[in-house]
């Protein structure tokens, strides 16, 4: 079974659904370690810093987005760790998965339509193409 599961989370409803799937898989494999990765997108942070009262409040606001996901793991008594990384979400998730011996990546789908995905690309699509382990996109 999977020993190291990487759950990419951003606090959205899609990432909560992905967390529920990660919980099912982690509970099936009693020895599974789950890492929840949250990428702080530096492009978005630059504009938000101008409107935030302090860098600490901005950090706490970001951290609060993970509370619903963490609550799911606590309720199910599944151990996990949280990794906060800075950068662009797709490349950072890929880099972490490919360098940290991850066995499975689970990520929520943002729900772009086909035109948006063709023009913009999606984080989940980029991750699926470039990670060196199995990956699951949860809708």
C-alpha positions as CSV (number, residue, x, y, z in Angstrom):
1,X,0.0,0.0,0.0
2,X,1.0,3.6,-0.1
3,X,3.6,4.7,2.6
4,X,3.7,8.4,1.9
5,X,0.7,10.3,0.6
6,X,1.0,13.9,-0.5
7,X,-2.3,15.9,-0.3
8,X,-2.2,19.2,-2.1
9,X,-4.6,21.5,-0.3
10,X,-5.7,25.2,-0.7
11,X,-8.8,25.3,1.5
12,X,-11.2,25.1,-1.4
13,X,-14.1,22.6,-1.5
14,X,-12.2,20.6,-4.1
15,X,-9.3,20.2,-1.7
16,X,-11.7,19.1,1.1
17,X,-13.1,16.4,-1.2
18,X,-9.5,15.4,-2.0
19,X,-8.7,15.3,1.8
20,X,-11.6,12.9,2.3
21,X,-10.2,10.6,-0.4
22,X,-6.7,10.8,1.2
23,X,-8.3,9.8,4.5
24,X,-9.9,6.7,3.0
25,X,-6.6,5.6,1.5
26,X,-4.5,6.4,4.6
27,X,-6.9,4.5,6.8
28,X,-6.7,1.5,4.5
29,X,-2.9,1.4,4.7
30,X,-2.3,1.5,8.5
31,X,1.3,2.7,8.1
32,X,0.6,5.6,5.7
33,X,2.1,8.9,6.4
34,X,0.2,11.9,5.1
35,X,1.8,15.3,4.2
36,X,-0.5,18.2,3.5
37,X,1.2,20.7,1.3
38,X,0.0,24.2,1.0
39,X,1.7,26.4,-1.5
40,X,1.8,30.1,-0.9
41,X,1.7,31.6,-4.4
42,X,4.2,34.4,-4.4
43,X,2.5,36.3,-7.2
44,X,-0.7,36.6,-5.2
45,X,1.1,37.4,-2.0
46,X,2.7,40.5,-3.5
47,X,-0.6,42.2,-4.0
48,X,-2.1,41.0,-0.8
49,X,0.8,42.3,1.3
50,X,-0.2,45.8,0.3
51,X,-3.7,45.3,1.7
52,X,-2.7,43.3,4.8
53,X,-2.1,44.9,8.2
54,X,1.0,42.8,8.7
55,X,2.9,39.9,7.2
56,X,2.0,37.8,10.3
57,X,-1.7,38.4,9.8
58,X,-1.3,37.4,6.1
59,X,0.5,34.2,7.1
60,X,-2.2,33.4,9.7
61,X,-4.9,34.0,7.1
62,X,-3.3,31.5,4.8
63,X,-2.9,29.0,7.6
64,X,-6.6,29.3,8.5
65,X,-7.5,28.0,5.0
66,X,-6.1,24.6,6.1
67,X,-8.2,24.3,9.3
68,X,-11.1,22.4,7.7
69,X,-8.7,19.9,6.1
70,X,-6.8,19.4,9.3
71,X,-10.0,19.0,11.2
72,X,-11.0,16.0,9.0
73,X,-7.7,14.3,9.9
74,X,-8.1,15.0,13.6
75,X,-11.6,13.7,13.6
76,X,-10.5,10.4,12.0
77,X,-7.4,10.1,14.2
78,X,-5.1,10.0,11.2
79,X,-1.7,11.5,11.7
80,X,-0.4,14.1,9.2
81,X,2.1,16.9,8.9
82,X,1.7,20.2,7.1
83,X,4.3,21.7,4.8
84,X,4.0,25.3,3.8
85,X,6.1,26.2,0.8
86,X,6.4,29.4,-1.2
87,X,6.3,29.6,-5.0
88,X,4.1,28.7,-7.9
89,X,1.7,25.8,-6.9
90,X,2.2,23.4,-9.8
91,X,6.0,23.4,-9.8
92,X,6.3,23.4,-6.0
93,X,4.0,20.4,-5.6
94,X,5.9,18.5,-8.4
95,X,9.2,19.3,-6.8
96,X,8.1,18.1,-3.4
97,X,6.6,14.9,-4.7
98,X,9.6,14.1,-6.8
99,X,12.2,14.8,-4.1
100,X,10.5,13.4,-0.9
101,X,9.8,9.8,-1.9
102,X,6.0,10.3,-2.2
103,X,4.1,7.2,-3.3
104,X,0.8,9.0,-4.2
105,X,-0.2,12.6,-4.9
106,X,-3.8,13.6,-4.3
107,X,-5.1,16.9,-5.6
108,X,-8.5,18.5,-6.1
109,X,-9.6,19.6,-9.5
110,X,-10.4,23.3,-9.7
111,X,-13.0,22.7,-12.3
112,X,-11.8,24.7,-15.2
113,X,-13.8,24.3,-18.4
114,X,-11.9,22.9,-21.4
115,X,-11.2,26.3,-23.0
116,X,-9.8,27.7,-19.7
117,X,-7.7,24.6,-19.2
118,X,-6.4,24.8,-22.7
119,X,-5.4,28.4,-22.4
120,X,-4.3,28.6,-18.8
121,X,-3.5,25.1,-17.9
122,X,-4.5,23.7,-14.5
123,X,-2.4,23.0,-11.5
124,X,-3.8,19.4,-11.2
125,X,-3.1,18.8,-14.9
126,X,0.5,20.0,-14.6
127,X,1.0,17.9,-11.5
128,X,-0.4,14.8,-13.2
129,X,1.9,15.2,-16.2
130,X,5.1,15.7,-14.2
131,X,5.1,13.8,-10.9
132,X,7.1,10.5,-10.9
133,X,4.5,8.6,-8.9
134,X,0.8,7.8,-9.2
135,X,-1.5,10.8,-8.8
136,X,-5.2,11.2,-8.2
137,X,-7.4,14.2,-9.2
138,X,-10.5,14.4,-7.1
139,X,-13.6,16.3,-8.5
